[in-house]
Amino acid sequence: MELTESHRHYWRKNLNITGILLVIWFLVTFGVGYFARDLSFTFFGWPFSFWVGAQGALVTYVAIIWYYARYMNKLDIEHGVQEDEE
């Protein structure tokens, strides 16, 4: 099957957003988590390192999933490959 220019554009945008979101995921998981002990200030009454480990990363992961789903729905509609709603 020959890929059209529309298919190539779709996959290029898909790979770009996936790469960007994976970099954000990596930085939140390993970057902030690694340096969290050095961040010695309180945030909402808790040590910031505790907050990052317990809540901050989870909120970021949910935001990444929400953004990716929203972005891909728009991209699907733009390229005419959206799922049929029954």
OpenMM code with the backbone's topology and positions (N, CA, C; nanometers):
from openmm import Vec3, app, unit

residues = "MET GLU LEU THR GLU SER HIS ARG HIS TYR TRP ARG LYS ASN LEU ASN ILE THR GLY ILE LEU LEU VAL ILE TRP PHE LEU VAL THR PHE GLY VAL GLY TYR PHE ALA ARG ASP LEU SER PHE THR PHE PHE GLY TRP PRO PHE SER PHE TRP VAL GLY ALA GLN GLY ALA LEU VAL THR TYR VAL ALA ILE ILE TRP TYR TYR ALA ARG TYR MET ASN LYS LEU ASP ILE GLU HIS GLY VAL GLN GLU ASP GLU GLU".split()
positions = [
    Vec3(0.0839, -0.1176, 0.0000),
    Vec3(0.0000, 0.0000, 0.0000),
    Vec3(0.0890, 0.1247, 0.0000),
    Vec3(0.0628, 0.2114, -0.0913),
    Vec3(0.1378, 0.3354, -0.1041),
    Vec3(0.0822, 0.4405, -0.0087),
    Vec3(0.1702, 0.5024, 0.0688),
    Vec3(0.1273, 0.6076, 0.1597),
    Vec3(0.1115, 0.7383, 0.0836),
    Vec3(0.0015, 0.8050, 0.1085),
    Vec3(-0.0204, 0.9345, 0.0455),
    Vec3(0.0493, 1.0424, 0.1282),
    Vec3(0.0528, 1.1624, 0.0714),
    Vec3(0.1129, 1.2746, 0.1436),
    Vec3(0.0345, 1.3053, 0.2710),
    Vec3(-0.0974, 1.2840, 0.2677),
    Vec3(-0.1805, 1.3045, 0.3862),
    Vec3(-0.1431, 1.2062, 0.4975),
    Vec3(-0.1178, 1.0806, 0.4598),
    Vec3(-0.0755, 0.9802, 0.5578),
    Vec3(0.0595, 1.0180, 0.6195),
    Vec3(0.1511, 1.0616, 0.5357),
    Vec3(0.2834, 1.1007, 0.5861),
    Vec3(0.2734, 1.2195, 0.6821),
    Vec3(0.1914, 1.3165, 0.6462),
    Vec3(0.1730, 1.4346, 0.7309),
    Vec3(0.1107, 1.3937, 0.8644),
    Vec3(0.0108, 1.3054, 0.8593),
    Vec3(-0.0551, 1.2557, 0.9798),
    Vec3(0.0456, 1.1876, 1.0725),
    Vec3(0.1260, 1.0968, 1.0179),
    Vec3(0.2216, 1.0237, 1.1008),
    Vec3(0.3349, 1.1129, 1.1504),
    Vec3(0.3758, 1.2108, 1.0698),
    Vec3(0.4794, 1.3039, 1.1141),
    Vec3(0.4306, 1.3835, 1.2353),
    Vec3(0.3071, 1.4338, 1.2274),
    Vec3(0.2529, 1.5088, 1.3402),
    Vec3(0.2323, 1.4184, 1.4616),
    Vec3(0.1878, 1.2951, 1.4371),
    Vec3(0.1677, 1.1990, 1.5460),
    Vec3(0.3000, 1.1691, 1.6159),
    Vec3(0.4032, 1.1433, 1.5413),
    Vec3(0.5339, 1.1135, 1.6008),
    Vec3(0.5923, 1.2340, 1.6720),
    Vec3(0.5719, 1.3535, 1.6176),
    Vec3(0.6222, 1.4744, 1.6838),
    Vec3(0.5576, 1.4946, 1.8201),
    Vec3(0.4243, 1.4855, 1.8268),
    Vec3(0.3568, 1.5079, 1.9546),
    Vec3(0.3900, 1.3958, 2.0529),
    Vec3(0.4020, 1.2727, 2.0031),
    Vec3(0.4387, 1.1619, 2.0904),
    Vec3(0.5781, 1.1837, 2.1480),
    Vec3(0.6721, 1.2270, 2.0657),
    Vec3(0.8081, 1.2536, 2.1129),
    Vec3(0.8134, 1.3648, 2.2164),
    Vec3(0.7400, 1.4729, 2.1908),
    Vec3(0.7374, 1.5846, 2.2860),
    Vec3(0.6782, 1.5409, 2.4194),
    Vec3(0.5676, 1.4678, 2.4144),
    Vec3(0.5037, 1.4231, 2.5387),
    Vec3(0.5892, 1.3203, 2.6132),
    Vec3(0.6639, 1.2378, 2.5411),
    Vec3(0.7543, 1.1436, 2.6074),
    Vec3(0.8704, 1.2162, 2.6755),
    Vec3(0.9185, 1.3228, 2.6163),
    Vec3(1.0236, 1.4027, 2.6810),
    Vec3(0.9703, 1.4650, 2.8093),
    Vec3(0.8475, 1.5187, 2.8044),
    Vec3(0.7864, 1.5747, 2.9257),
    Vec3(0.7702, 1.4663, 3.0304),
    Vec3(0.7213, 1.3483, 2.9903),
    Vec3(0.7055, 1.2361, 3.0838),
    Vec3(0.8396, 1.2001, 3.1468),
    Vec3(0.9446, 1.1908, 3.0652),
    Vec3(1.0767, 1.1546, 3.1159),
    Vec3(1.1269, 1.2573, 3.2165),
    Vec3(1.1122, 1.3854, 3.1829),
    Vec3(1.1591, 1.4907, 3.2735),
    Vec3(1.0839, 1.4885, 3.4060),
    Vec3(0.9544, 1.4657, 3.4010),
    Vec3(0.8753, 1.4603, 3.5248),
    Vec3(0.9125, 1.3365, 3.6059),
    Vec3(0.9252, 1.2238, 3.5400),
    Vec3(0.9517, 1.0988, 3.6114),
    Vec3(1.0924, 1.0946, 3.6689),
    Vec3(1.1909, 1.1253, 3.5878),
    Vec3(1.3285, 1.1077, 3.6314),
    Vec3(1.3965, 1.2387, 3.6699),
    Vec3(1.3722, 1.3433, 3.5961),
    Vec3(1.4384, 1.4708, 3.6249),
    Vec3(1.3938, 1.5326, 3.7547),
    Vec3(1.2651, 1.5614, 3.7666),
    Vec3(1.2145, 1.6241, 3.8886),
    Vec3(1.2262, 1.5281, 4.0064),
    Vec3(1.1959, 1.4014, 3.9841),
    Vec3(1.2089, 1.3028, 4.0918),
    Vec3(1.3507, 1.2905, 4.1442),
    Vec3(1.4483, 1.2996, 4.0559),
    Vec3(1.5882, 1.2878, 4.0964),
    Vec3(1.6336, 1.4086, 4.1784),
    Vec3(1.5887, 1.5263, 4.1396),
    Vec3(1.6319, 1.6480, 4.2065),
    Vec3(1.5350, 1.6951, 4.3143),
    Vec3(1.4316, 1.6187, 4.3440),
    Vec3(1.3287, 1.6624, 4.4378),
    Vec3(1.3831, 1.6841, 4.5787),
    Vec3(1.4772, 1.6043, 4.6233),
    Vec3(1.5320, 1.6220, 4.7577),
    Vec3(1.6012, 1.7563, 4.7743),
    Vec3(1.6590, 1.8059, 4.6667),
    Vec3(1.7266, 1.9354, 4.6722),
    Vec3(1.6274, 2.0509, 4.6805),
    Vec3(1.5033, 2.0244, 4.6476),
    Vec3(1.3999, 2.1275, 4.6517),
    Vec3(1.3393, 2.1302, 4.7910),
    Vec3(1.4032, 2.2007, 4.8803),
    Vec3(1.3631, 2.1967, 5.0209),
    Vec3(1.2792, 2.3179, 5.0594),
    Vec3(1.1581, 2.3233, 5.0082),
    Vec3(1.0629, 2.4260, 5.0499),
    Vec3(0.9251, 2.3615, 5.0615),
    Vec3(0.8344, 2.4256, 5.1304),
    Vec3(0.7025, 2.3667, 5.1497),
    Vec3(0.6079, 2.4139, 5.0404),
    Vec3(0.5177, 2.3256, 5.0039),
    Vec3(0.4200, 2.3509, 4.8990),
    Vec3(0.2869, 2.2989, 4.9482),
    Vec3(0.1924, 2.3882, 4.9731),
    Vec3(0.0635, 2.3523, 5.0328),
    Vec3(0.0808, 2.2803, 5.1664),
    Vec3(0.1803, 2.3202, 5.2437),
    Vec3(0.2015, 2.2648, 5.3762),
    Vec3(0.2822, 2.1364, 5.3808),
    Vec3(0.3240, 2.0853, 5.2675),
    Vec3(0.4034, 1.9623, 5.2628),
    Vec3(0.5386, 1.9929, 5.1997),
    Vec3(0.6390, 1.9119, 5.2302),
    Vec3(0.7668, 1.9291, 5.1592),
    Vec3(0.7456, 1.9089, 5.0087),
    Vec3(0.8072, 1.9922, 4.9286),
    Vec3(0.7856, 1.9866, 4.7839),
    Vec3(0.8239, 1.8504, 4.7268),
    Vec3(0.9299, 1.7904, 4.7762),
    Vec3(0.9721, 1.6594, 4.7243),
    Vec3(0.8641, 1.5543, 4.7468),
    Vec3(0.7963, 1.5597, 4.8605),
    Vec3(0.6865, 1.4660, 4.8859),
    Vec3(0.5717, 1.4927, 4.7897),
    Vec3(0.5387, 1.6204, 4.7703),
    Vec3(0.4274, 1.6558, 4.6840),
    Vec3(0.4526, 1.6101, 4.5404),
    Vec3(0.5751, 1.6288, 4.4918),
    Vec3(0.6083, 1.5866, 4.3549),
    Vec3(0.5916, 1.4356, 4.3410),
    Vec3(0.6412, 1.3620, 4.4383),
    Vec3(0.6315, 1.2164, 4.4306),
    Vec3(0.4898, 1.1648, 4.4447),
    Vec3(0.4120, 1.2270, 4.5316),
    Vec3(0.2786, 1.1752, 4.5610),
    Vec3(0.1710, 1.2283, 4.4672),
    Vec3(0.1782, 1.3537, 4.4268),
    Vec3(0.0682, 1.4133, 4.3511),
    Vec3(0.1111, 1.4771, 4.2192),
    Vec3(0.2192, 1.5480, 4.2211),
    Vec3(0.2570, 1.6261, 4.1036),
    Vec3(0.2781, 1.5430, 3.9789),
    Vec3(0.3466, 1.4312, 3.9925),
    Vec3(0.3708, 1.3467, 3.8762),
    Vec3(0.2404, 1.2881, 3.8233),
    Vec3(0.1523, 1.2446, 3.9114),
    Vec3(0.0255, 1.1862, 3.8673),
    Vec3(-0.0605, 1.2886, 3.7934),
    Vec3(-0.0644, 1.4095, 3.8437),
    Vec3(-0.1407, 1.5155, 3.7771),
    Vec3(-0.0825, 1.5413, 3.6381),
    Vec3(0.0481, 1.5418, 3.6276),
    Vec3(0.1130, 1.5634, 3.4983),
    Vec3(0.0823, 1.4500, 3.4020),
    Vec3(0.0840, 1.3252, 3.4482),
    Vec3(0.0535, 1.2111, 3.3620),
    Vec3(-0.0893, 1.2188, 3.3091),
    Vec3(-0.1834, 1.2549, 3.3948),
    Vec3(-0.3227, 1.2683, 3.3513),
    Vec3(-0.3351, 1.3813, 3.2490),
    Vec3(-0.2655, 1.4908, 3.2715),
    Vec3(-0.2677, 1.6021, 3.1764),
    Vec3(-0.2082, 1.5614, 3.0413),
    Vec3(-0.1031, 1.4818, 3.0426),
    Vec3(-0.0429, 1.4327, 2.9184),
    Vec3(-0.1420, 1.3466, 2.8422),
    Vec3(-0.2089, 1.2551, 2.9110),
    Vec3(-0.3069, 1.1674, 2.8465),
    Vec3(-0.4224, 1.2491, 2.7899),
    Vec3(-0.4728, 1.3451, 2.8679),
    Vec3(-0.5835, 1.4294, 2.8221),
    Vec3(-0.5432, 1.5076, 2.6968),
    Vec3(-0.4261, 1.5688, 2.6991),
    Vec3(-0.3815, 1.6489, 2.5858),
    Vec3(-0.3621, 1.5618, 2.4617),
    Vec3(-0.3020, 1.4439, 2.4776),
    Vec3(-0.2776, 1.3556, 2.3628),
    Vec3(-0.4093, 1.3109, 2.3007),
    Vec3(-0.5064, 1.2733, 2.3816),
    Vec3(-0.6361, 1.2301, 2.3292),
    Vec3(-0.7047, 1.3438, 2.2544),
    Vec3(-0.7025, 1.4637, 2.3121),
    Vec3(-0.7644, 1.5799, 2.2477),
    Vec3(-0.6942, 1.6138, 2.1153),
    Vec3(-0.5617, 1.6144, 2.1188),
    Vec3(-0.4838, 1.6463, 1.9994),
    Vec3(-0.5087, 1.5442, 1.8885),
    Vec3(-0.5079, 1.4155, 1.9231),
    Vec3(-0.5265, 1.3114, 1.8224),
    Vec3(-0.6680, 1.3111, 1.7660),
    Vec3(-0.7691, 1.3428, 1.8470),
    Vec3(-0.9052, 1.3540, 1.7943),
    Vec3(-0.9127, 1.4638, 1.6890),
    Vec3(-0.8510, 1.5784, 1.7175),
    Vec3(-0.8492, 1.6882, 1.6207),
    Vec3(-0.7719, 1.6493, 1.4948),
    Vec3(-0.6600, 1.5800, 1.5118),
    Vec3(-0.5793, 1.5380, 1.3975),
    Vec3(-0.6546, 1.4351, 1.3135),
    Vec3(-0.7253, 1.3431, 1.3790),
    Vec3(-0.8057, 1.2442, 1.3071),
    Vec3(-0.9129, 1.3121, 1.2222),
    Vec3(-0.9806, 1.4095, 1.2793),
    Vec3(-1.0846, 1.4817, 1.2058),
    Vec3(-1.0233, 1.5579, 1.0884),
    Vec3(-0.9075, 1.6198, 1.1124),
    Vec3(-0.8396, 1.6963, 1.0085),
    Vec3(-0.8047, 1.6093, 0.8880),
    Vec3(-0.7684, 1.4832, 0.9133),
    Vec3(-0.7261, 1.3936, 0.8055),
    Vec3(-0.8346, 1.2941, 0.7651),
    Vec3(-0.9533, 1.3061, 0.8225),
    Vec3(-1.0653, 1.2210, 0.7822),
    Vec3(-1.0550, 1.0764, 0.8251),
    Vec3(-0.9875, 1.0499, 0.9362),
    Vec3(-0.9745, 0.9111, 0.9829),
    Vec3(-1.0380, 0.8923, 1.1213),
    Vec3(-1.1319, 0.9814, 1.1577),
    Vec3(-1.1951, 0.9712, 1.2882),
    Vec3(-1.2843, 0.8464, 1.2936),
    Vec3(-1.3097, 0.8021, 1.4159),
    Vec3(-1.3963, 0.6864, 1.4352),
    Vec3(-1.5399, 0.7270, 1.4122),
    Vec3(-1.6157, 0.6333, 1.3578),
    Vec3(-1.7582, 0.6606, 1.3365),
    Vec3(-1.8315, 0.6532, 1.4699),
    Vec3(-1.9138, 0.7532, 1.4950),
    Vec3(-1.9940, 0.7537, 1.6175),
    Vec3(-2.1298, 0.6935, 1.5836),
    Vec3(-2.1742, 0.6005, 1.6665),
    Vec3(-2.3027, 0.5358, 1.6429),
    Vec3(-2.4085, 0.5885, 1.7324),
] * unit.nanometer
topology = app.Topology()
chain = topology.addChain("A")
for resn in residues:
    res = topology.addResidue(resn, chain)
    for name in ("N", "CA", "C"):
        topology.addAtom(name, app.Element.getBySymbol(name[0]), res)
